[in-house]
Amino acid sequence: MCLELDYLRPRHGFSFRERFLESNLENVFPGSYIPAVRRDAVDAIIEQWRVECPNLEPAPMGVFGRIARLSALAGDEIERVFRRHGLTPTTMSRSTMVSSGGMTKRLNRLEARGLVRREPAPDDRRSTLVALTETGRDLVDATVVEHLENEERLLAVLPASDRDTLVELLRGLLLGLERD
């Protein structure tokens, strides 16, 4: 349970002084004033936690909250492209942890659509290999092109140098977490 120890701290967002300065700069430079640091929804959540629990440091929420929000927002956009081609990442990801019966049902549907074909495994008569058909390959090719164009559109809000920095930072975080 958080105790409110800092009774002088503003209870809702910025202090009066900060709001006053912000609003006056907007009035002096209408339409052209851009705050030094733009705030997003995660900033608001962190500020609320700082107000409610001043004895806790919610800064890690800044990283993971943004990753989660980006995943949700970008995921919706990315899934839209796959859905147009009859595929969904959700369906594909679930298929990695299904029973053999469930996998057979999925393969039957893909085979019925002419997207895959089954071939006997040359070295194991109990196994079957699954290969993309020409139609399946065409679908993948079309989907990948549209998918990459969509991701480029989503990233266009960042300059190339910021994208490179973001890639490096996320890679470092991922590598550190994958070691555990």
C-alpha positions, 0 to 999 in steps of 0.5 A: 500500500502506498502512503501519501507522504509528500503533501506538497506534491500536486495530486493531478499532473503538473504543478500550477507553475508548470501549467501556467508556464506551458499555457503562457508559452502556448499563448505567446507562440500559438501553434508553434510552441512545442514542449521540450519533451512531448508527453505520451499516455505512459508519462501520464500513468507514471506521473499518477503513480508518482503522485499516489506512491511517492515512495516508489520509483515507477521509471521502469514502467516507462520502458515496458509500458511503451513496449507494451503499448507499441506492441498493441498499437503496431500489432493491430496495424500489422495484423490488419495486413496479414488478415487481408491475406487470410493469415493472422499472427495470432493463429500462426503463433498459437499453432506452435503449441497445439496437439498433433490433431490440432496441427492436422486440422490447420494443415488440412485447412491450408491444404484445402486452400491450396497453400501447402502440400504434404510430402512423405519424409524421405528418411522417416516413414512416420513423418510428413513434410509440409511444403508451400505450394506455388500459391502459398509462396505467392501469398507469402511474397505478397504478404511480406511486401505489404507487411514491410511497407506497413512497418516502414509506414509505422516507423516513418515518424522517426528519423533513420538515426533514431530508428538505428538507436532504437534497434540497438537499445531494444537489441541490448534489452532483448539480449540481456533478457534472453540470457536469463 
